Amino acid sequence: MNLTKERLKSDFKKKLMNLYAESIPDSSKLHQYLALGALVKEYASEKWMDTNIQYNKRHVKQVYYFSMEFLIGRLLGSNLLNLGITSLCKDALKDLGIDLHEIEEVENDAGLGNGGLGRLAACFLDSMASIGIPGHGCGIRYDYGLFEQRIVDGYQVEIPDNWLKNGNVWEVKKEDKAIVVKFGGKVIPTFENNRLSFNYQDYEAVLAIPYDTPIIGYKNNTVNTLRLWSAETIDKDFDLESFSRGDYTKAVEHKYSVQSISQVLYPDDTRVDGKILRLKQQYFFVSAGIQSIIRRYKKGNLPMSRFDEFIAIHINDTHPSIAVAELMRLLLDEEGMSWDEAWKITTNTIAYTNHTIMNEALEKWPIEMFKKLLPRTFMIIEEIDKRFCNEVNEKYNDLQKVHDMAIISNGNIKMAYLAIVGSHSVNGVARLHTEILKNRELSNFYDFYPDKFNNKTNGITHRRWLIKSNPKLSNLITETIGNDWIHNPNKLIDILPYSKNPVFQKKIYDIKQNNKMDFAKHVKDHYGIVIDPNSIFDVQVKRLHAYKRQVLNIFGILDLYYRLKDNPNLEITPRTYFFGAKAAPGYYLAKQTIKLINTVAAKINNDSSINNKIKILFLENYSVSLAEKIIPCADVSEQISTTTKEASGTGNMKFMMNGAITIATLDGANVEMKDAVGNDNIVIFGMEKDEVMSLEKNKTYHSSDYYNSDSRLKRIIDNLVNGSLNVPPSEFADIHKYLIANNDEYFVLKDFDSYVQAQNRIDKLYKDRATWMQMSISNIAHSGIFSSDNTIEQYSKDIWKTKKVDINI
Ligand code: 26V
């Protein structure tokens, strides 16, 4: 397609007329957005069709990335970018008197994820399409994504995220490709035709309807698919049996109970609470997804015995790990394979990524609940477990070991163990994380299956997180070193020779200032708050969790505040501290931390005696679209988790790519960032892994020692509960208790001094602009290796064994 500006203008006007019978002056921004979205989807549709045709015709191996979460964000801007028509569109709309940026702002974020895990899935989809790997997403089309956050009187209030209220221009409903998923009932084993078969009785059948969204590759004709499933009753609106018996209420109840499966994303990424609805969600999309893969596969007339040569299924954390049993069920019961053949195919097909070692987040399901909801699946897991336990026993002849490694034990099914046993690859998401999995959390399994374990350090798509979100920086890079880096992000290193060049430094500085001014305007327009673009922008944006230590950041700020109060002449560069964080609705301590941040903000922001040297801003409703605004204007990136707790982090990489200086512990991928950029270009503080692990193991940490011996800490902590923050003393009593009486699980007090020193180093470094800019440029230059294109190359080569496919148009 040879799109010109004139053609786009006329297509757009026609679309607006066909959809809404409106001319431009009569149309709202919403309608303009919807018309433009529909048009862009149309521009991609031929490539989408051709991609599918060619994948099928050429029998290429395809990857299916199974994930409960895809935190996509907005699609208009990234689709225009990947189609290569951003400036064309901008110019065309400008001619029509429309500002593209304003139209982009109308789009609701697709917030179908909690945080890092869901956003990683979205970056991976973009990378697979952009480097030409036949890879698709499979997940749930939640009616409501992650809640919208409002701050009322300093507290978080959750509001349902009705993201579909204006429709969704990007998806295509494929009702003709619906799949039946069965729950509950009884399994009746029968011996027919010389083999055992399993018939189901009294089950509940649910219809899974797929909605497909095109995943457009960067200027390469590839358009992959994100398939999200929505639950409906089979007889559409009513349970006919109940209805005909006159039980109208029961019929309606059934309809709502089925629809509830795909109604809402669980907003808690901190602990499992064994809710049956969540298990239903998991089985629902996994079963529908695998059934639809098999259906498509069979159309290609290849034998099921070669399934694993053409299909890879990747499970994003344990949430879809039921895939192991479901693929076995379909191969055994539907395809009539022997156990051994089905097992070989299943394990060769499936690969698993672990994203957390936090104990509370490791999924396990009570046997009774599981068995009732999924009787046949349970039988299969029992058999997998039995065979596995036998193998372990044969190898070690050690019953304790068998017990420790069993998939089913103490009344629970351990989903991580099922995922490990049933897959051919297990990976962690950063070097340190993988080492901890191998040597500690999963050491038994590493010993048993040493070849399954591997590391794949996370990445981020540089298209969304640099080209789209920071066009000024991206253009300067291209002006300086050409545009090779766009296809090969490792080439960002070519700007390194300019890191000491004063002219280049000035340009980078000006861009950062410009971004900061734009954001300051946004903040003024939306929140009525004035912030100073000449202050250091210090940013911590991520989910609120004790291990991420937003409290350490607040303590650092309070310490600085008290120093300024004691010494009003203290010379520091003014700083604006930004926080953005959603707390899981049931995570009390996290919610109290939000209140604490807002309380400290109110106190300090209103204290004129410190001459505006500190400002604190809590950014409401942190989301992908807000991240795209704040990250390009950050000077300092806060990555301050307790070492060993953050599996990788991906925000850390986004900030680095946009030239922020990172203040970090040697946790997660911060370690690899430090290795890449060098010690001088990152500010490291805090305990290292051995120290943390030894304190944990030997229980030799006593937070009160630090409270008693460090007068700064004593002052800060006393002031939490003595009314000096202008709230009742009881308000933060639980945070106080957590830190002192309950011994500060994540070592905030222990790392405090080191953190304050690191912040002082930051202040000093920022004063020396040439050094700071040289550091900033080095960070950008070394960030290319963290493009998810590199990560996906490694998944493809080491795990999926997929080949790139050129789509011919
Ligand atoms: C866990 C749970 C547990 C219970 C129910 C709901 C739910 C939903 C999500 C999660 C995910 C927790 C794991 C997670 O998000 N890990 C993050 O993964 C990122 C991508 O690999 C990584 O960068 C972060 O460090 C890691 O915390």
Boltz pocket constraint, residues with backbone or C-beta under 6 A from the ligand:
constraints:
  - pocket:
      binder: B
      contacts: [[A, 114], [A, 115], [A, 116], [A, 117], [A, 118], [A, 120], [A, 266], [A, 268], [A, 269], [A, 270], [A, 271], [A, 272], [A, 273], [A, 317], [A, 354], [A, 355], [A, 356], [A, 360], [A, 361], [A, 429], [A, 458], [A, 645], [A, 646], [A, 647], [A, 648], [A, 649], [A, 650], [A, 668]]
      max_distance: 6.0
